[in-house]
Amino acid sequence: MTLEAFATKIRTCREIVFFTGAGISTESGIPDFRSPGGIWTRYSPVYFDDFVSSESERVRYWKMKKESLETYKKDVRPNIGHYSIKAFEDRGQLLGLITQNVDGLHSIAGVSEEKIVELHGTDRKVVCLQCGKYYPANEIYKRLVGDFTPPVCDECGGLLKPATVSFGQQMPVEAMRRAQELSESAEMFVVVGTSLQVQPAASFPVIAKRSGAFLAIINRDPTPLDSLADFNHRGAIGEFFRELTRLLADS
C-alpha cells in the first residue's frame, strides 16, 4: 500500500488508536536510552525489590534517573509526530493513545489526559510508594545534591520513586486494562516508533489485528510484526507525518 492510499484510508477512520515508542521522541532531542552509549547501556539495572530493600540501591537509582532527567532540562518540545496525533483528536478521530514513553511529550502537545495510556509511567512525576502522593519531578530532583539520602514522602514518610515502571516491577494494572480495551476496540491501530520487541506491550498490535483493526507500522527499522501489518512505512517519523499531513490537507 502506498502512503497516498494509507492517507485515504486513515481519513475515513473514526476510532484510531496510536501506539508510540521512543522513535517518535528522538526528533525532539530525547535519546533512545537503550541504544549504544545510552544511559541504560552504561548502568546495570536497579530492580524494584532492590530499590525497596536497599538504601544504596536507591541512591544508585536516583543518580541514574537524575542523569536521564538532564534531557528534560534542555526544554525539549513535542515535534510534528506528537502534534499530528493531537490533530487526529481535534478531528474527532482519536479513540486513544497508548505510549511506552515516559517523557510526557504527548501531554505537552495537548492530547487529552483521558485519551492517554502511559504503559511505563512518566518521568515528569515522582510517587510515594506507600500513600500514592505525586510530586513534580523537578521539585524532588532539586534536593539530590552531593552525597544525598534517598527522598521520602513529606506526608507519610514512605519511599519516593520516579513514577515509572522499574525492572521487576509489576506493570500498572489499570493502564494494561485500558490498553487492551483500546486495542480490542480500534478501527485502525497505528504503531509509531517502536521496535515491538518488549513484552507485554508488543502484544497490543496483535490483539488489535485479531480484533479486526487495520494495522499500520511506522518505524525506522523492521519489526517482528511487519508481516502482520496492512501498511508498513520505513523512515524518519517526522518526515512521515509531514507528508501525511500534506496529503490529508490536499484532500
Kinemage of the C-alpha trace (Angstrom):
@kinemage 1
@onewidth
@group {chain A} dominant
@subgroup {mainchain}
@vectorlist {calphas} color= white
{ca met a 1} P 0.000 0.000 0.000
{ca thr a 2} L 1.285 3.473 -0.867
{ca leu a 3} L 1.335 6.376 1.568
{ca glu a 4} L -1.316 8.058 -0.597
{ca ala a 5} L -3.598 5.033 -0.216
{ca phe a 6} L -2.932 4.972 3.530
{ca ala a 7} L -3.871 8.656 3.767
{ca thr a 8} L -7.146 7.870 2.004
{ca lys a 9} L -7.785 5.018 4.427
{ca ile a 10} L -6.980 6.912 7.632
{ca arg a 11} L -9.048 9.921 6.527
{ca thr a 12} L -12.254 7.894 6.885
{ca cys a 13} L -11.468 6.260 10.246
{ca arg a 14} L -13.147 7.467 13.413
{ca glu a 15} L -11.701 5.095 16.023
{ca ile a 16} L -7.928 5.323 15.619
{ca val a 17} L -5.530 4.132 18.318
{ca phe a 18} L -1.898 5.233 18.165
{ca phe a 19} L 0.771 3.165 19.891
{ca thr a 20} L 4.043 5.071 20.297
{ca gly a 21} L 7.587 4.281 21.364
{ca ala a 22} L 10.942 6.018 21.677
{ca gly a 23} L 11.235 6.675 17.946
{ca ile a 24} L 8.583 9.387 17.987
{ca ser a 25} L 10.557 11.411 20.553
{ca thr a 26} L 14.111 11.137 19.248
{ca glu a 27} L 13.457 14.011 16.830
{ca ser a 28} L 12.619 16.147 19.875
{ca gly a 29} L 16.137 15.558 21.168
{ca ile a 30} L 15.331 12.742 23.576
{ca pro a 31} L 17.798 9.900 23.033
{ca asp a 32} L 16.806 6.273 22.969
{ca phe a 33} L 18.393 5.323 26.273
{ca arg a 34} L 18.636 1.681 25.170
{ca ser a 35} L 20.720 2.476 22.092
{ca pro a 36} L 24.544 2.060 22.109
{ca gly a 37} L 26.045 4.550 24.537
{ca gly a 38} L 22.656 5.295 26.093
{ca ile a 39} L 22.139 5.528 29.825
{ca trp a 40} L 20.709 2.028 30.091
{ca thr a 41} L 23.845 0.552 28.475
{ca arg a 42} L 26.128 2.277 30.991
{ca tyr a 43} L 24.313 1.314 34.178
{ca ser a 44} L 23.313 -2.089 35.440
{ca pro a 45} L 19.579 -2.024 36.200
{ca val a 46} L 18.208 -1.481 39.685
{ca tyr a 47} L 15.416 -3.960 40.228
{ca phe a 48} L 12.318 -2.861 42.074
{ca asp a 49} L 12.798 -5.222 45.032
{ca asp a 50} L 16.359 -3.944 45.476
{ca phe a 51} L 15.135 -0.340 45.318
{ca val a 52} L 12.690 -1.041 48.134
{ca ser a 53} L 15.089 -3.019 50.327
{ca ser a 54} L 18.449 -1.251 49.883
{ca glu a 55} L 19.289 2.408 50.528
{ca ser a 56} L 22.484 2.154 48.472
{ca glu a 57} L 20.496 0.829 45.513
{ca arg a 58} L 18.008 3.676 45.894
{ca val a 59} L 20.875 6.176 45.769
{ca arg a 60} L 22.260 4.487 42.658
{ca tyr a 61} L 18.849 4.518 41.007
{ca trp a 62} L 18.243 8.198 41.775
{ca lys a 63} L 21.661 9.115 40.354
{ca met a 64} L 20.855 7.248 37.140
{ca lys a 65} L 17.430 8.869 36.862
{ca lys a 66} L 18.843 12.308 37.584
{ca glu a 67} L 21.237 11.906 34.658
{ca ser a 68} L 18.369 10.988 32.361
{ca leu a 69} L 16.362 13.946 33.650
{ca glu a 70} L 19.047 16.295 32.313
{ca thr a 71} L 17.395 15.642 28.948
{ca tyr a 72} L 14.205 17.350 30.066
{ca lys a 73} L 16.058 20.354 31.453
{ca lys a 74} L 17.021 21.175 27.871
{ca asp a 75} L 13.413 22.235 27.362
{ca val a 76} L 12.688 19.587 24.751
{ca arg a 77} L 9.422 20.148 22.963
{ca pro a 78} L 6.930 17.950 21.100
{ca asn a 79} L 7.579 17.511 17.390
{ca ile a 80} L 5.314 17.112 14.368
{ca gly a 81} L 4.597 13.494 15.294
{ca his a 82} L 3.149 14.444 18.666
{ca tyr a 83} L 1.185 17.357 17.210
{ca ser a 84} L -0.131 15.217 14.356
{ca ile a 85} L -1.649 12.775 16.821
{ca lys a 86} L -3.221 15.732 18.624
{ca ala a 87} L -4.685 16.821 15.274
{ca phe a 88} L -6.440 13.466 14.934
{ca glu a 89} L -8.042 14.107 18.322
{ca asp a 90} L -9.110 17.577 17.184
{ca arg a 91} L -10.805 15.995 14.166
{ca gly a 92} L -12.669 13.545 16.380
{ca gln a 93} L -10.754 10.528 15.098
{ca leu a 94} L -8.622 9.570 18.113
{ca leu a 95} L -10.036 6.745 20.206
{ca gly a 96} L -6.924 6.585 22.354
{ca leu a 97} L -3.155 6.790 22.589
{ca ile a 98} L -1.024 4.062 24.153
{ca thr a 99} L 2.582 5.048 24.753
{ca gln a 100} L 5.665 3.289 26.041
{ca asn a 101} L 7.360 6.661 26.507
{ca val a 102} L 7.850 8.334 29.873
{ca asp a 103} L 8.744 11.797 28.523
{ca gly a 104} L 5.261 13.345 28.747
{ca leu a 105} L 5.518 14.981 25.312
{ca his a 106} L 2.095 13.773 24.172
{ca ser a 107} L 0.504 15.658 27.065
{ca ile a 108} L 2.552 18.768 26.330
{ca ala a 109} L 1.371 18.567 22.707
{ca gly a 110} L -2.178 18.826 24.020
{ca val a 111} L -3.539 15.293 23.766
{ca ser a 112} L -6.245 14.956 26.423
{ca glu a 113} L -5.152 13.093 29.546
{ca glu a 114} L -8.171 10.816 29.350
{ca lys a 115} L -7.036 9.664 25.911
{ca ile a 116} L -3.504 8.725 27.010
{ca val a 117} L -2.371 5.408 28.482
{ca glu a 118} L 1.223 5.615 29.754
{ca leu a 119} L 2.236 1.963 29.986
{ca his a 120} L 5.551 2.669 31.676
{ca gly a 121} L 4.502 5.708 33.699
{ca thr a 122} L 6.031 9.181 33.467
{ca asp a 123} L 9.384 10.746 34.318
{ca arg a 124} L 7.696 14.061 34.991
{ca lys a 125} L 6.275 12.896 38.319
{ca val a 126} L 7.547 11.203 41.469
{ca val a 127} L 5.254 8.997 43.538
{ca cys a 128} L 5.184 7.790 47.125
{ca leu a 129} L 5.161 4.000 47.158
{ca gln a 130} L 3.215 3.999 50.437
{ca cys a 131} L 0.442 6.611 50.184
{ca gly a 132} L 0.445 7.301 46.441
{ca lys a 133} L 1.066 11.047 46.655
{ca tyr a 134} L 2.524 12.539 43.473
{ca tyr a 135} L 5.185 15.254 43.278
{ca pro a 136} L 6.509 17.244 40.307
{ca ala a 137} L 9.805 15.570 39.381
{ca asn a 138} L 11.877 18.761 39.374
{ca glu a 139} L 10.804 19.510 42.945
{ca ile a 140} L 12.376 16.254 44.135
{ca tyr a 141} L 15.471 16.262 41.927
{ca lys a 142} L 16.466 19.687 43.246
{ca arg a 143} L 17.066 18.005 46.603
{ca leu a 144} L 19.513 15.473 45.189
{ca val a 145} L 22.842 17.244 45.524
{ca gly a 146} L 26.159 15.996 46.858
{ca asp a 147} L 26.025 12.859 48.995
{ca phe a 148} L 22.246 12.836 49.266
{ca thr a 149} L 19.986 10.403 51.050
{ca pro a 150} L 17.051 8.962 49.084
{ca pro a 151} L 13.982 11.213 49.349
{ca val a 152} L 10.911 10.252 51.347
{ca cys a 153} L 7.314 11.438 51.359
{ca asp a 154} L 6.544 14.545 53.411
{ca glu a 155} L 3.062 13.167 54.126
{ca cys a 156} L 3.733 9.651 55.377
{ca gly a 157} L 7.491 9.085 55.278
{ca gly a 158} L 7.181 6.431 52.580
{ca leu a 159} L 9.776 5.835 49.891
{ca leu a 160} L 9.627 8.164 46.890
{ca lys a 161} L 10.303 6.821 43.424
{ca pro a 162} L 10.062 8.225 39.898
{ca ala a 163} L 6.595 7.350 38.606
{ca thr a 164} L 7.960 4.934 36.032
{ca val a 165} L 7.920 1.148 35.884
{ca ser a 166} L 11.248 -0.314 37.039
{ca phe a 167} L 12.808 -3.644 36.180
{ca gly a 168} L 10.964 -6.315 38.140
{ca gln a 169} L 8.069 -4.004 38.993
{ca gln a 170} L 4.552 -5.061 38.090
{ca met a 171} L 3.059 -3.295 35.093
{ca pro a 172} L 0.253 -0.918 36.146
{ca val a 173} L -2.939 -2.955 36.131
{ca glu a 174} L -5.276 -0.131 35.100
{ca ala a 175} L -3.015 1.035 32.257
{ca met a 176} L -2.759 -2.520 30.922
{ca arg a 177} L -6.531 -2.940 31.141
{ca arg a 178} L -7.168 0.303 29.270
{ca ala a 179} L -4.572 -0.547 26.634
{ca gln a 180} L -6.152 -3.914 25.976
{ca glu a 181} L -9.599 -2.349 25.765
{ca leu a 182} L -8.376 0.225 23.242
{ca ser a 183} L -6.612 -2.453 21.211
{ca glu a 184} L -9.769 -4.546 21.038
{ca ser a 185} L -11.909 -1.548 20.046
{ca ala a 186} L -9.689 0.133 17.437
{ca glu a 187} L -10.827 0.515 13.854
{ca met a 188} L -7.229 1.380 12.952
{ca phe a 189} L -4.165 0.708 15.124
{ca val a 190} L -1.105 2.789 14.208
{ca val a 191} L 2.269 1.792 15.634
{ca val a 192} L 4.826 4.625 15.615
{ca gly a 193} L 8.496 4.463 16.531
{ca thr a 194} L 8.797 1.224 18.468
{ca ser a 195} L 10.749 -1.958 17.797
{ca leu a 196} L 7.856 -4.097 19.108
{ca gln a 197} L 10.309 -6.308 20.974
{ca val a 198} L 9.345 -5.534 24.575
{ca gln a 199} L 6.548 -7.584 26.107
{ca pro a 200} L 3.814 -7.344 27.157
{ca ala a 201} L 3.456 -4.047 25.278
{ca ala a 202} L 4.275 -5.622 21.925
{ca ser a 203} L 1.189 -7.831 22.223
{ca phe a 204} L -1.238 -4.938 21.737
{ca pro a 205} L -0.837 -4.631 17.939
{ca val a 206} L -1.521 -8.382 17.724
{ca ile a 207} L -4.645 -8.002 19.844
{ca ala a 208} L -5.815 -5.133 17.634
{ca lys a 209} L -5.241 -7.059 14.431
{ca arg a 210} L -7.017 -10.148 15.739
{ca ser a 211} L -9.910 -7.929 16.800
{ca gly a 212} L -10.352 -6.689 13.235
{ca ala a 213} L -8.310 -3.479 13.207
{ca phe a 214} L -6.360 -2.188 10.229
{ca leu a 215} L -2.735 -2.375 11.445
{ca ala a 216} L -0.121 0.178 10.350
{ca ile a 217} L 3.514 0.146 11.487
{ca ile a 218} L 5.662 3.244 11.025
{ca asn a 219} L 9.250 2.765 12.179
{ca arg a 220} L 12.809 3.442 11.125
{ca asp a 221} L 13.753 -0.251 11.236
{ca pro a 222} L 11.886 -3.501 10.556
{ca thr a 223} L 9.865 -5.025 13.401
{ca pro a 224} L 8.846 -8.612 14.197
{ca leu a 225} L 5.226 -7.795 13.326
{ca asp a 226} L 5.753 -6.290 9.864
{ca ser a 227} L 4.257 -9.326 8.137
{ca leu a 228} L 1.080 -8.881 10.180
{ca ala a 229} L 0.626 -5.238 9.199
{ca asp a 230} L -1.674 -3.935 6.464
{ca phe a 231} L 0.664 -0.970 5.946
{ca asn a 232} L 4.380 -0.606 6.672
{ca his a 233} L 6.443 2.548 6.364
{ca arg a 234} L 10.216 2.723 6.904
{ca gly a 235} L 11.909 6.038 7.532
{ca ala a 236} L 12.058 9.107 9.748
{ca ile a 237} L 8.932 9.643 11.822
{ca gly a 238} L 8.816 13.405 11.297
{ca glu a 239} L 9.108 13.071 7.522
{ca phe a 240} L 6.280 10.538 7.510
{ca phe a 241} L 3.938 12.835 9.435
{ca arg a 242} L 4.845 15.865 7.323
{ca glu a 243} L 3.924 14.003 4.171
{ca leu a 244} L 0.784 12.501 5.718
{ca thr a 245} L -0.305 15.957 6.894
{ca arg a 246} L 0.204 17.319 3.384
{ca leu a 247} L -1.831 14.511 1.834
{ca leu a 248} L -4.672 14.963 4.311
{ca ala a 249} L -4.695 18.720 3.733
{ca asp a 250} L -4.869 18.258 -0.023
{ca ser a 251} L -7.956 16.084 0.158
